[in-house]
Amino acid sequence: MLERFGVTEETWREGAKKDKNFMESESPLFVGRAVAAFAGDPAILERSGQLLSSWELGREYRFTDADGRRPDWGAIKIDFSSIRRSCCSF
């Protein structure tokens, strides 16, 4: 993702110049914290078959990303204007 936006870990915020949604990105560390928190839940089997997002788990288990943010794609209005439409519209 960093390569696609032409940024590095140090300059990742520059990616927002190309797509403002990029500011809501989470790091691999955040996703890893989601996995670790969920794996450590003693009631994990009760949630078998559920589809869970890292941002939902962040809310529930209260962990943050490396910079202290809690990225939450479920709480923002996504701007799809920069995404090209496919060849066929329905």
Jmol script that loads the backbone (N, CA, C; Angstrom):
load data "model"
ATOM      1  N   MET A   1       0.819  -1.173   0.000  1.00  0.00           N
ATOM      2  CA  MET A   1       0.000   0.000   0.000  1.00  0.00           C
ATOM      3  C   MET A   1       0.875   1.253   0.000  1.00  0.00           C
ATOM      4  N   LEU A   2       1.912   1.237   0.810  1.00  0.00           N
ATOM      5  CA  LEU A   2       2.807   2.390   0.846  1.00  0.00           C
ATOM      6  C   LEU A   2       3.428   2.630  -0.525  1.00  0.00           C
ATOM      7  N   GLU A   3       3.865   1.545  -1.141  1.00  0.00           N
ATOM      8  CA  GLU A   3       4.482   1.654  -2.465  1.00  0.00           C
ATOM      9  C   GLU A   3       3.490   2.210  -3.489  1.00  0.00           C
ATOM     10  N   ARG A   4       2.263   1.746  -3.428  1.00  0.00           N
ATOM     11  CA  ARG A   4       1.230   2.216  -4.369  1.00  0.00           C
ATOM     12  C   ARG A   4       1.035   3.720  -4.271  1.00  0.00           C
ATOM     13  N   PHE A   5       1.126   4.261  -3.063  1.00  0.00           N
ATOM     14  CA  PHE A   5       0.939   5.690  -2.855  1.00  0.00           C
ATOM     15  C   PHE A   5       2.253   6.465  -2.905  1.00  0.00           C
ATOM     16  N   GLY A   6       3.355   5.764  -3.115  1.00  0.00           N
ATOM     17  CA  GLY A   6       4.656   6.428  -3.231  1.00  0.00           C
ATOM     18  C   GLY A   6       5.130   7.058  -1.945  1.00  0.00           C
ATOM     19  N   VAL A   7       4.844   6.409  -0.808  1.00  0.00           N
ATOM     20  CA  VAL A   7       5.245   6.931   0.493  1.00  0.00           C
ATOM     21  C   VAL A   7       6.000   5.863   1.263  1.00  0.00           C
ATOM     22  N   THR A   8       6.567   6.258   2.391  1.00  0.00           N
ATOM     23  CA  THR A   8       7.273   5.328   3.267  1.00  0.00           C
ATOM     24  C   THR A   8       6.553   5.309   4.611  1.00  0.00           C
ATOM     25  N   GLU A   9       7.034   4.487   5.538  1.00  0.00           N
ATOM     26  CA  GLU A   9       6.444   4.476   6.878  1.00  0.00           C
ATOM     27  C   GLU A   9       6.565   5.847   7.538  1.00  0.00           C
ATOM     28  N   GLU A  10       7.631   6.544   7.257  1.00  0.00           N
ATOM     29  CA  GLU A  10       7.850   7.854   7.859  1.00  0.00           C
ATOM     30  C   GLU A  10       6.983   8.941   7.209  1.00  0.00           C
ATOM     31  N   THR A  11       6.695   8.780   5.933  1.00  0.00           N
ATOM     32  CA  THR A  11       5.972   9.834   5.192  1.00  0.00           C
ATOM     33  C   THR A  11       4.564   9.399   4.776  1.00  0.00           C
ATOM     34  N   TRP A  12       3.997   8.388   5.420  1.00  0.00           N
ATOM     35  CA  TRP A  12       2.735   7.815   4.965  1.00  0.00           C
ATOM     36  C   TRP A  12       1.597   8.822   4.903  1.00  0.00           C
ATOM     37  N   ARG A  13       1.627   9.856   5.730  1.00  0.00           N
ATOM     38  CA  ARG A  13       0.542  10.849   5.717  1.00  0.00           C
ATOM     39  C   ARG A  13       0.478  11.606   4.389  1.00  0.00           C
ATOM     40  N   GLU A  14       1.569  11.597   3.648  1.00  0.00           N
ATOM     41  CA  GLU A  14       1.586  12.234   2.332  1.00  0.00           C
ATOM     42  C   GLU A  14       0.632  11.524   1.364  1.00  0.00           C
ATOM     43  N   GLY A  15       0.314  10.275   1.633  1.00  0.00           N
ATOM     44  CA  GLY A  15      -0.618   9.524   0.797  1.00  0.00           C
ATOM     45  C   GLY A  15      -1.995  10.155   0.735  1.00  0.00           C
ATOM     46  N   ALA A  16      -2.339  10.947   1.737  1.00  0.00           N
ATOM     47  CA  ALA A  16      -3.640  11.621   1.766  1.00  0.00           C
ATOM     48  C   ALA A  16      -3.759  12.678   0.671  1.00  0.00           C
ATOM     49  N   LYS A  17      -2.638  13.119   0.140  1.00  0.00           N
ATOM     50  CA  LYS A  17      -2.695  14.084  -0.963  1.00  0.00           C
ATOM     51  C   LYS A  17      -3.284  13.445  -2.212  1.00  0.00           C
ATOM     52  N   LYS A  18      -3.131  12.122  -2.341  1.00  0.00           N
ATOM     53  CA  LYS A  18      -3.682  11.400  -3.483  1.00  0.00           C
ATOM     54  C   LYS A  18      -5.085  10.874  -3.188  1.00  0.00           C
ATOM     55  N   ASP A  19      -5.342  10.519  -1.947  1.00  0.00           N
ATOM     56  CA  ASP A  19      -6.636   9.955  -1.565  1.00  0.00           C
ATOM     57  C   ASP A  19      -6.843  10.232  -0.079  1.00  0.00           C
ATOM     58  N   LYS A  20      -7.810  11.093   0.249  1.00  0.00           N
ATOM     59  CA  LYS A  20      -7.978  11.479   1.657  1.00  0.00           C
ATOM     60  C   LYS A  20      -8.389  10.303   2.541  1.00  0.00           C
ATOM     61  N   ASN A  21      -8.944   9.252   1.956  1.00  0.00           N
ATOM     62  CA  ASN A  21      -9.287   8.069   2.737  1.00  0.00           C
ATOM     63  C   ASN A  21      -8.045   7.389   3.315  1.00  0.00           C
ATOM     64  N   PHE A  22      -6.904   7.630   2.690  1.00  0.00           N
ATOM     65  CA  PHE A  22      -5.651   7.012   3.121  1.00  0.00           C
ATOM     66  C   PHE A  22      -5.323   7.357   4.574  1.00  0.00           C
ATOM     67  N   MET A  23      -5.803   8.496   5.056  1.00  0.00           N
ATOM     68  CA  MET A  23      -5.538   8.910   6.437  1.00  0.00           C
ATOM     69  C   MET A  23      -6.191   7.977   7.447  1.00  0.00           C
ATOM     70  N   GLU A  24      -7.146   7.188   7.019  1.00  0.00           N
ATOM     71  CA  GLU A  24      -7.805   6.248   7.918  1.00  0.00           C
ATOM     72  C   GLU A  24      -7.144   4.874   7.895  1.00  0.00           C
ATOM     73  N   SER A  25      -6.051   4.765   7.167  1.00  0.00           N
ATOM     74  CA  SER A  25      -5.361   3.483   7.053  1.00  0.00           C
ATOM     75  C   SER A  25      -4.842   3.010   8.401  1.00  0.00           C
ATOM     76  N   GLU A  26      -4.742   1.702   8.539  1.00  0.00           N
ATOM     77  CA  GLU A  26      -4.150   1.139   9.741  1.00  0.00           C
ATOM     78  C   GLU A  26      -2.851   0.448   9.364  1.00  0.00           C
ATOM     79  N   SER A  27      -1.973   0.348  10.319  1.00  0.00           N
ATOM     80  CA  SER A  27      -0.691  -0.304  10.067  1.00  0.00           C
ATOM     81  C   SER A  27      -0.829  -1.819  10.264  1.00  0.00           C
ATOM     82  N   PRO A  28       0.159  -2.570   9.787  1.00  0.00           N
ATOM     83  CA  PRO A  28       0.160  -4.008  10.077  1.00  0.00           C
ATOM     84  C   PRO A  28       0.174  -4.278  11.584  1.00  0.00           C
ATOM     85  N   LEU A  29       0.763  -3.374  12.359  1.00  0.00           N
ATOM     86  CA  LEU A  29       0.782  -3.530  13.814  1.00  0.00           C
ATOM     87  C   LEU A  29      -0.638  -3.519  14.367  1.00  0.00           C
ATOM     88  N   PHE A  30      -1.480  -2.625  13.863  1.00  0.00           N
ATOM     89  CA  PHE A  30      -2.868  -2.539  14.330  1.00  0.00           C
ATOM     90  C   PHE A  30      -3.606  -3.852  14.050  1.00  0.00           C
ATOM     91  N   VAL A  31      -3.424  -4.363  12.847  1.00  0.00           N
ATOM     92  CA  VAL A  31      -4.065  -5.630  12.486  1.00  0.00           C
ATOM     93  C   VAL A  31      -3.529  -6.753  13.375  1.00  0.00           C
ATOM     94  N   GLY A  32      -2.231  -6.744  13.633  1.00  0.00           N
ATOM     95  CA  GLY A  32      -1.643  -7.745  14.521  1.00  0.00           C
ATOM     96  C   GLY A  32      -2.196  -7.644  15.931  1.00  0.00           C
ATOM     97  N   ARG A  33      -2.406  -6.425  16.398  1.00  0.00           N
ATOM     98  CA  ARG A  33      -3.001  -6.252  17.727  1.00  0.00           C
ATOM     99  C   ARG A  33      -4.440  -6.770  17.751  1.00  0.00           C
ATOM    100  N   ALA A  34      -5.141  -6.606  16.640  1.00  0.00           N
ATOM    101  CA  ALA A  34      -6.505  -7.138  16.547  1.00  0.00           C
ATOM    102  C   ALA A  34      -6.483  -8.661  16.678  1.00  0.00           C
ATOM    103  N   VAL A  35      -5.585  -9.288  15.945  1.00  0.00           N
ATOM    104  CA  VAL A  35      -5.468 -10.748  15.990  1.00  0.00           C
ATOM    105  C   VAL A  35      -5.099 -11.204  17.395  1.00  0.00           C
ATOM    106  N   ALA A  36      -4.133 -10.537  18.013  1.00  0.00           N
ATOM    107  CA  ALA A  36      -3.684 -10.930  19.351  1.00  0.00           C
ATOM    108  C   ALA A  36      -4.781 -10.751  20.390  1.00  0.00           C
ATOM    109  N   ALA A  37      -5.497  -9.635  20.318  1.00  0.00           N
ATOM    110  CA  ALA A  37      -6.576  -9.395  21.282  1.00  0.00           C
ATOM    111  C   ALA A  37      -7.677 -10.429  21.134  1.00  0.00           C
ATOM    112  N   PHE A  38      -8.047 -10.698  19.905  1.00  0.00           N
ATOM    113  CA  PHE A  38      -9.115 -11.660  19.653  1.00  0.00           C
ATOM    114  C   PHE A  38      -8.686 -13.069  20.063  1.00  0.00           C
ATOM    115  N   ALA A  39      -7.455 -13.435  19.741  1.00  0.00           N
ATOM    116  CA  ALA A  39      -6.952 -14.768  20.087  1.00  0.00           C
ATOM    117  C   ALA A  39      -6.890 -14.969  21.594  1.00  0.00           C
ATOM    118  N   GLY A  40      -6.690 -13.885  22.333  1.00  0.00           N
ATOM    119  CA  GLY A  40      -6.607 -13.978  23.784  1.00  0.00           C
ATOM    120  C   GLY A  40      -7.943 -13.942  24.495  1.00  0.00           C
ATOM    121  N   ASP A  41      -9.019 -13.796  23.755  1.00  0.00           N
ATOM    122  CA  ASP A  41     -10.351 -13.728  24.351  1.00  0.00           C
ATOM    123  C   ASP A  41     -10.800 -15.130  24.738  1.00  0.00           C
ATOM    124  N   PRO A  42     -11.094 -15.384  26.005  1.00  0.00           N
ATOM    125  CA  PRO A  42     -11.512 -16.725  26.411  1.00  0.00           C
ATOM    126  C   PRO A  42     -12.858 -17.146  25.804  1.00  0.00           C
ATOM    127  N   ALA A  43     -13.636 -16.186  25.319  1.00  0.00           N
ATOM    128  CA  ALA A  43     -14.940 -16.496  24.717  1.00  0.00           C
ATOM    129  C   ALA A  43     -14.874 -16.532  23.193  1.00  0.00           C
ATOM    130  N   ILE A  44     -13.688 -16.732  22.642  1.00  0.00           N
ATOM    131  CA  ILE A  44     -13.487 -16.665  21.186  1.00  0.00           C
ATOM    132  C   ILE A  44     -14.387 -17.643  20.417  1.00  0.00           C
ATOM    133  N   LEU A  45     -14.615 -18.821  20.950  1.00  0.00           N
ATOM    134  CA  LEU A  45     -15.408 -19.818  20.230  1.00  0.00           C
ATOM    135  C   LEU A  45     -16.873 -19.404  20.075  1.00  0.00           C
ATOM    136  N   GLU A  46     -17.347 -18.530  20.933  1.00  0.00           N
ATOM    137  CA  GLU A  46     -18.718 -18.041  20.824  1.00  0.00           C
ATOM    138  C   GLU A  46     -18.913 -17.182  19.576  1.00  0.00           C
ATOM    139  N   ARG A  47     -17.826 -16.749  18.993  1.00  0.00           N
ATOM    140  CA  ARG A  47     -17.906 -15.869  17.823  1.00  0.00           C
ATOM    141  C   ARG A  47     -17.522 -16.589  16.534  1.00  0.00           C
ATOM    142  N   SER A  48     -17.469 -17.886  16.585  1.00  0.00           N
ATOM    143  CA  SER A  48     -17.143 -18.677  15.391  1.00  0.00           C
ATOM    144  C   SER A  48     -18.105 -18.335  14.261  1.00  0.00           C
ATOM    145  N   GLY A  49     -17.557 -18.194  13.075  1.00  0.00           N
ATOM    146  CA  GLY A  49     -18.360 -17.927  11.889  1.00  0.00           C
ATOM    147  C   GLY A  49     -18.685 -16.472  11.664  1.00  0.00           C
ATOM    148  N   GLN A  50     -18.274 -15.603  12.552  1.00  0.00           N
ATOM    149  CA  GLN A  50     -18.545 -14.176  12.394  1.00  0.00           C
ATOM    150  C   GLN A  50     -17.467 -13.513  11.553  1.00  0.00           C
ATOM    151  N   LEU A  51     -17.844 -12.489  10.845  1.00  0.00           N
ATOM    152  CA  LEU A  51     -16.907 -11.662  10.094  1.00  0.00           C
ATOM    153  C   LEU A  51     -16.611 -10.442  10.948  1.00  0.00           C
ATOM    154  N   LEU A  52     -15.356 -10.247  11.290  1.00  0.00           N
ATOM    155  CA  LEU A  52     -14.965  -9.153  12.181  1.00  0.00           C
ATOM    156  C   LEU A  52     -13.941  -8.259  11.495  1.00  0.00           C
ATOM    157  N   SER A  53     -13.988  -6.993  11.801  1.00  0.00           N
ATOM    158  CA  SER A  53     -13.016  -6.048  11.243  1.00  0.00           C
ATOM    159  C   SER A  53     -12.044  -5.612  12.332  1.00  0.00           C
ATOM    160  N   SER A  54     -10.891  -5.141  11.898  1.00  0.00           N
ATOM    161  CA  SER A  54      -9.899  -4.674  12.866  1.00  0.00           C
ATOM    162  C   SER A  54     -10.432  -3.474  13.644  1.00  0.00           C
ATOM    163  N   TRP A  55     -11.198  -2.605  12.983  1.00  0.00           N
ATOM    164  CA  TRP A  55     -11.707  -1.431  13.689  1.00  0.00           C
ATOM    165  C   TRP A  55     -12.765  -1.822  14.727  1.00  0.00           C
ATOM    166  N   GLU A  56     -13.577  -2.831  14.441  1.00  0.00           N
ATOM    167  CA  GLU A  56     -14.548  -3.293  15.446  1.00  0.00           C
ATOM    168  C   GLU A  56     -13.822  -3.874  16.654  1.00  0.00           C
ATOM    169  N   LEU A  57     -12.789  -4.664  16.381  1.00  0.00           N
ATOM    170  CA  LEU A  57     -12.018  -5.251  17.471  1.00  0.00           C
ATOM    171  C   LEU A  57     -11.276  -4.183  18.254  1.00  0.00           C
ATOM    172  N   GLY A  58     -10.798  -3.132  17.565  1.00  0.00           N
ATOM    173  CA  GLY A  58     -10.143  -2.019  18.247  1.00  0.00           C
ATOM    174  C   GLY A  58     -11.074  -1.338  19.230  1.00  0.00           C
ATOM    175  N   ARG A  59     -12.321  -1.141  18.796  1.00  0.00           N
ATOM    176  CA  ARG A  59     -13.322  -0.547  19.696  1.00  0.00           C
ATOM    177  C   ARG A  59     -13.563  -1.454  20.900  1.00  0.00           C
ATOM    178  N   GLU A  60     -13.769  -2.733  20.622  1.00  0.00           N
ATOM    179  CA  GLU A  60     -14.130  -3.677  21.676  1.00  0.00           C
ATOM    180  C   GLU A  60     -13.003  -3.916  22.671  1.00  0.00           C
ATOM    181  N   TYR A  61     -11.783  -4.145  22.166  1.00  0.00           N
ATOM    182  CA  TYR A  61     -10.662  -4.480  23.038  1.00  0.00           C
ATOM    183  C   TYR A  61      -9.805  -3.266  23.403  1.00  0.00           C
ATOM    184  N   ARG A  62     -10.137  -2.108  22.845  1.00  0.00           N
ATOM    185  CA  ARG A  62      -9.525  -0.819  23.196  1.00  0.00           C
ATOM    186  C   ARG A  62      -8.012  -0.754  22.966  1.00  0.00           C
ATOM    187  N   PHE A  63      -7.544  -1.294  21.846  1.00  0.00           N
ATOM    188  CA  PHE A  63      -6.132  -1.150  21.491  1.00  0.00           C
ATOM    189  C   PHE A  63      -6.008  -0.056  20.430  1.00  0.00           C
ATOM    190  N   THR A  64      -4.800   0.436  20.256  1.00  0.00           N
ATOM    191  CA  THR A  64      -4.547   1.518  19.306  1.00  0.00           C
ATOM    192  C   THR A  64      -3.444   1.114  18.336  1.00  0.00           C
ATOM    193  N   ASP A  65      -3.262   1.944  17.327  1.00  0.00           N
ATOM    194  CA  ASP A  65      -2.186   1.756  16.369  1.00  0.00           C
ATOM    195  C   ASP A  65      -0.896   2.317  16.962  1.00  0.00           C
ATOM    196  N   ALA A  66       0.189   2.174  16.250  1.00  0.00           N
ATOM    197  CA  ALA A  66       1.500   2.606  16.734  1.00  0.00           C
ATOM    198  C   ALA A  66       1.533   4.090  17.084  1.00  0.00           C
ATOM    199  N   ASP A  67       0.746   4.906  16.362  1.00  0.00           N
ATOM    200  CA  ASP A  67       0.753   6.347  16.614  1.00  0.00           C
ATOM    201  C   ASP A  67      -0.316   6.781  17.618  1.00  0.00           C
ATOM    202  N   GLY A  68      -0.979   5.824  18.254  1.00  0.00           N
ATOM    203  CA  GLY A  68      -1.980   6.144  19.268  1.00  0.00           C
ATOM    204  C   GLY A  68      -3.397   6.309  18.736  1.00  0.00           C
ATOM    205  N   ARG A  69      -3.544   6.314  17.402  1.00  0.00           N
ATOM    206  CA  ARG A  69      -4.885   6.436  16.819  1.00  0.00           C
ATOM    207  C   ARG A  69      -5.602   5.097  16.875  1.00  0.00           C
ATOM    208  N   ARG A  70      -6.909   5.155  16.709  1.00  0.00           N
ATOM    209  CA  ARG A  70      -7.697   3.941  16.561  1.00  0.00           C
ATOM    210  C   ARG A  70      -8.438   4.068  15.235  1.00  0.00           C
ATOM    211  N   PRO A  71      -7.808   3.660  14.120  1.00  0.00           N
ATOM    212  CA  PRO A  71      -8.467   3.754  12.820  1.00  0.00           C
ATOM    213  C   PRO A  71      -9.816   3.036  12.854  1.00  0.00           C
ATOM    214  N   ASP A  72     -10.819   3.672  12.266  1.00  0.00           N
ATOM    215  CA  ASP A  72     -12.168   3.113  12.356  1.00  0.00           C
ATOM    216  C   ASP A  72     -12.930   3.378  11.062  1.00  0.00           C
ATOM    217  N   TRP A  73     -12.746   2.510  10.086  1.00  0.00           N
ATOM    218  CA  TRP A  73     -13.421   2.651   8.800  1.00  0.00           C
ATOM    219  C   TRP A  73     -14.932   2.572   8.937  1.00  0.00           C
ATOM    220  N   GLY A  74     -15.410   1.945   9.988  1.00  0.00           N
ATOM    221  CA  GLY A  74     -16.844   1.831  10.185  1.00  0.00           C
ATOM    222  C   GLY A  74     -17.488   3.111  10.679  1.00  0.00           C
ATOM    223  N   ALA A  75     -16.682   4.072  11.121  1.00  0.00           N
ATOM    224  CA  ALA A  75     -17.223   5.302  11.698  1.00  0.00           C
ATOM    225  C   ALA A  75     -17.059   6.516  10.782  1.00  0.00           C
ATOM    226  N   ILE A  76     -16.466   6.336   9.611  1.00  0.00           N
ATOM    227  CA  ILE A  76     -16.252   7.490   8.730  1.00  0.00           C
ATOM    228  C   ILE A  76     -17.100   7.388   7.475  1.00  0.00           C
ATOM    229  N   LYS A  77     -17.293   8.508   6.849  1.00  0.00           N
ATOM    230  CA  LYS A  77     -17.965   8.536   5.552  1.00  0.00           C
ATOM    231  C   LYS A  77     -16.858   8.413   4.503  1.00  0.00           C
ATOM    232  N   ILE A  78     -16.877   7.333   3.757  1.00  0.00           N
ATOM    233  CA  ILE A  78     -15.821   7.072   2.784  1.00  0.00           C
ATOM    234  C   ILE A  78     -16.093   7.856   1.504  1.00  0.00           C
ATOM    235  N   ASP A  79     -15.060   8.493   0.997  1.00  0.00           N
ATOM    236  CA  ASP A  79     -15.144   9.237  -0.259  1.00  0.00           C
ATOM    237  C   ASP A  79     -14.722   8.309  -1.393  1.00  0.00           C
ATOM    238  N   PHE A  80     -15.688   7.886  -2.195  1.00  0.00           N
ATOM    239  CA  PHE A  80     -15.413   6.969  -3.299  1.00  0.00           C
ATOM    240  C   PHE A  80     -15.116   7.706  -4.605  1.00  0.00           C
ATOM    241  N   SER A  81     -15.024   9.027  -4.581  1.00  0.00           N
ATOM    242  CA  SER A  81     -14.866   9.793  -5.819  1.00  0.00           C
ATOM    243  C   SER A  81     -13.554   9.517  -6.540  1.00  0.00           C
ATOM    244  N   SER A  82     -12.534   9.056  -5.830  1.00  0.00           N
ATOM    245  CA  SER A  82     -11.243   8.813  -6.483  1.00  0.00           C
ATOM    246  C   SER A  82     -11.152   7.411  -7.084  1.00  0.00           C
ATOM    247  N   ILE A  83     -12.164   6.612  -6.885  1.00  0.00           N
ATOM    248  CA  ILE A  83     -12.157   5.239  -7.384  1.00  0.00           C
ATOM    249  C   ILE A  83     -12.822   5.195  -8.754  1.00  0.00           C
ATOM    250  N   ARG A  84     -12.086   4.658  -9.723  1.00  0.00           N
ATOM    251  CA  ARG A  84     -12.634   4.548 -11.073  1.00  0.00           C
ATOM    252  C   ARG A  84     -13.715   3.492 -11.106  1.00  0.00           C
ATOM    253  N   ARG A  85     -14.759   3.779 -11.828  1.00  0.00           N
ATOM    254  CA  ARG A  85     -15.856   2.817 -11.988  1.00  0.00           C
ATOM    255  C   ARG A  85     -15.454   1.751 -12.991  1.00  0.00           C
ATOM    256  N   SER A  86     -16.074   0.606 -12.883  1.00  0.00           N
ATOM    257  CA  SER A  86     -15.802  -0.468 -13.839  1.00  0.00           C
ATOM    258  C   SER A  86     -16.423  -0.113 -15.182  1.00  0.00           C
ATOM    259  N   CYS A  87     -16.178  -0.939 -16.155  1.00  0.00           N
ATOM    260  CA  CYS A  87     -16.644  -0.664 -17.504  1.00  0.00           C
ATOM    261  C   CYS A  87     -18.166  -0.608 -17.614  1.00  0.00           C
ATOM    262  N   CYS A  88     -18.824  -1.313 -16.731  1.00  0.00           N
ATOM    263  CA  CYS A  88     -20.285  -1.423 -16.862  1.00  0.00           C
ATOM    264  C   CYS A  88     -20.971  -0.845 -15.625  1.00  0.00           C
ATOM    265  N   SER A  89     -21.926  -0.002 -15.825  1.00  0.00           N
ATOM    266  CA  SER A  89     -22.679   0.496 -14.677  1.00  0.00           C
ATOM    267  C   SER A  89     -24.068  -0.121 -14.693  1.00  0.00           C
ATOM    268  N   PHE A  90     -24.561  -0.354 -13.529  1.00  0.00           N
ATOM    269  CA  PHE A  90     -25.858  -1.013 -13.398  1.00  0.00           C
ATOM    270  C   PHE A  90     -26.872  -0.086 -12.792  1.00  0.00           C
TER     271      PHE A  90
END
end "model"
wireframe off; spacefill off
backbone 0.3
color backbone group
